[in-house]
Amino acid sequence: MNSNQQPRGTRDPSLVRPWNARPYRQPDPVDGPPRPLGDKRAALQARRQRASSSKVTTGARGNARAFDRLLTSSDSTLAFAIRSTAMGLLVERTHCPPGGPRIVQTMVFDSADGFDRWCTLEPVRFDDPMLYDQLRRHGHEALDGAG
């Protein structure tokens, strides 16, 4: 019987690597610097960065002087521009999600009932209740001022 045997589960100390030693590894091209973008892709990326930094730059915000009120969501992706006109209440809804298309809708309401029906169907009612309350309040104020 050999009394010089190591217990099971232990390794030969010469095979164990010190904790700070790193194994030799060939550099992978994926770890290198990124390839330069093509002209078209670089222009698209620059345009998206400008759009995301300015959020709502045109549409409702660009015409802010022409409108009585401009209400924007906390992340600035949704804006409502409200103005009372001789025809009734003019509401411009601008939705500009990051990386997506800009959608601008313009509605004219001649009565408070029509405005209330539209407000009950507006998704911002659940997404941003504070903005929804401001929209209703300022919309009714503008309708009362127009009538």
C-alpha positions in Angstrom: 0.0 0.0 0.0 1.3 3.4 -1.0 0.9 6.1 1.7 2.0 8.8 -0.7 -1.3 9.0 -2.6 -3.2 12.3 -2.9 -6.8 12.4 -1.8 -9.3 12.2 -4.6 -10.5 15.5 -6.1 -7.1 17.2 -5.7 -4.9 18.2 -8.6 -1.2 18.1 -9.1 0.1 21.6 -7.9 2.2 22.0 -10.9 -0.9 22.0 -13.2 -2.7 24.7 -11.2 -2.4 28.1 -12.6 -1.8 31.1 -10.3 -5.0 33.3 -10.0 -3.4 36.3 -11.8 -2.0 34.4 -14.8 -3.9 34.7 -18.0 -3.9 32.0 -20.7 -2.4 32.9 -24.0 -5.1 33.9 -26.5 -4.9 35.0 -30.1 -6.5 38.5 -30.6 -9.9 38.1 -32.2 -10.9 40.7 -35.0 -14.2 41.1 -33.2 -12.3 42.6 -30.2 -10.6 45.2 -32.4 -11.8 48.6 -33.2 -15.1 48.9 -35.2 -15.0 49.2 -38.9 -15.8 52.7 -40.2 -19.4 53.2 -41.3 -20.4 53.7 -44.9 -21.5 57.2 -46.0 -25.1 56.4 -46.1 -25.2 54.6 -42.7 -23.1 57.4 -41.0 -25.6 60.0 -42.3 -28.5 58.0 -41.0 -26.9 57.6 -37.6 -26.1 61.3 -37.4 -29.7 62.2 -38.3 -31.1 59.9 -35.6 -28.8 61.3 -33.0 -29.8 64.9 -33.9 -33.5 63.9 -33.8 -33.1 62.1 -30.4 -31.2 65.0 -28.9 -33.8 67.6 -29.9 -36.8 65.3 -29.5 -39.7 67.4 -30.8 -38.0 70.1 -32.8 -40.5 70.8 -35.5 -44.3 70.4 -35.7 -45.9 71.6 -32.5 -42.8 72.9 -30.9 -41.7 74.8 -34.0 -45.1 76.5 -34.2 -45.3 77.1 -30.4 -45.7 80.9 -30.9 -48.8 80.2 -33.1 -50.5 78.1 -30.4 -51.9 79.1 -27.0 -50.5 76.1 -25.1 -47.9 73.5 -25.8 -48.1 70.4 -23.6 -45.3 67.8 -23.7 -44.8 64.4 -22.1 -42.0 63.8 -19.6 -39.9 62.1 -22.2 -40.7 64.7 -24.9 -41.9 62.1 -27.4 -45.5 63.3 -27.4 -46.6 66.9 -27.6 -50.0 68.6 -27.8 -50.4 72.1 -29.2 -53.7 73.7 -28.3 -55.3 76.9 -29.9 -58.7 78.3 -29.9 -59.9 79.5 -33.3 -63.0 80.9 -34.8 -64.0 77.4 -35.9 -63.4 75.9 -32.5 -60.6 74.1 -30.7 -57.5 73.2 -32.8 -55.4 70.4 -31.3 -52.2 69.3 -33.0 -50.8 65.9 -31.6 -47.2 65.2 -32.5 -45.8 61.8 -31.6 -42.1 61.3 -32.2 -40.7 58.0 -30.8 -37.0 57.5 -30.8 -35.9 55.7 -33.9 -39.4 55.8 -35.4 -41.5 57.9 -37.7 -42.9 61.2 -36.6 -46.7 61.3 -36.7 -48.5 64.7 -36.6 -52.3 64.7 -36.3 -54.4 67.9 -36.4 -58.0 68.0 -35.2 -60.6 70.7 -34.9 -63.4 70.4 -32.3 -66.5 72.6 -32.5 -68.0 71.4 -29.2 -66.9 70.2 -25.8 -68.8 66.9 -26.4 -66.7 66.0 -29.4 -63.5 67.0 -27.6 -64.5 64.8 -24.6 -65.2 61.8 -26.8 -61.8 62.2 -28.4 -60.2 62.5 -25.0 -61.7 59.3 -23.7 -60.2 57.4 -26.7 -56.7 59.1 -26.4 -54.1 56.5 -25.3 -52.2 59.1 -23.3 -55.0 58.8 -20.8 -53.3 55.7 -19.4 -49.7 56.4 -20.4 -49.3 59.8 -18.9 -52.3 60.8 -16.7 -50.9 64.2 -15.7 -50.5 65.2 -19.3 -54.0 63.9 -20.0 -55.5 66.1 -17.2 -53.6 69.1 -18.5 -54.9 68.4 -22.0 -58.5 68.2 -20.9 -58.3 71.3 -18.7 -56.6 73.5 -21.2 -58.8 72.2 -24.0 -62.0 73.1 -22.1 -60.5 76.5 -21.2 -59.8 77.2 -24.9 -63.3 76.0 -25.9 -64.9 78.3 -23.3 -62.8 81.2 -24.6 -63.7 80.5 -28.2 -67.5 80.2 -27.6 
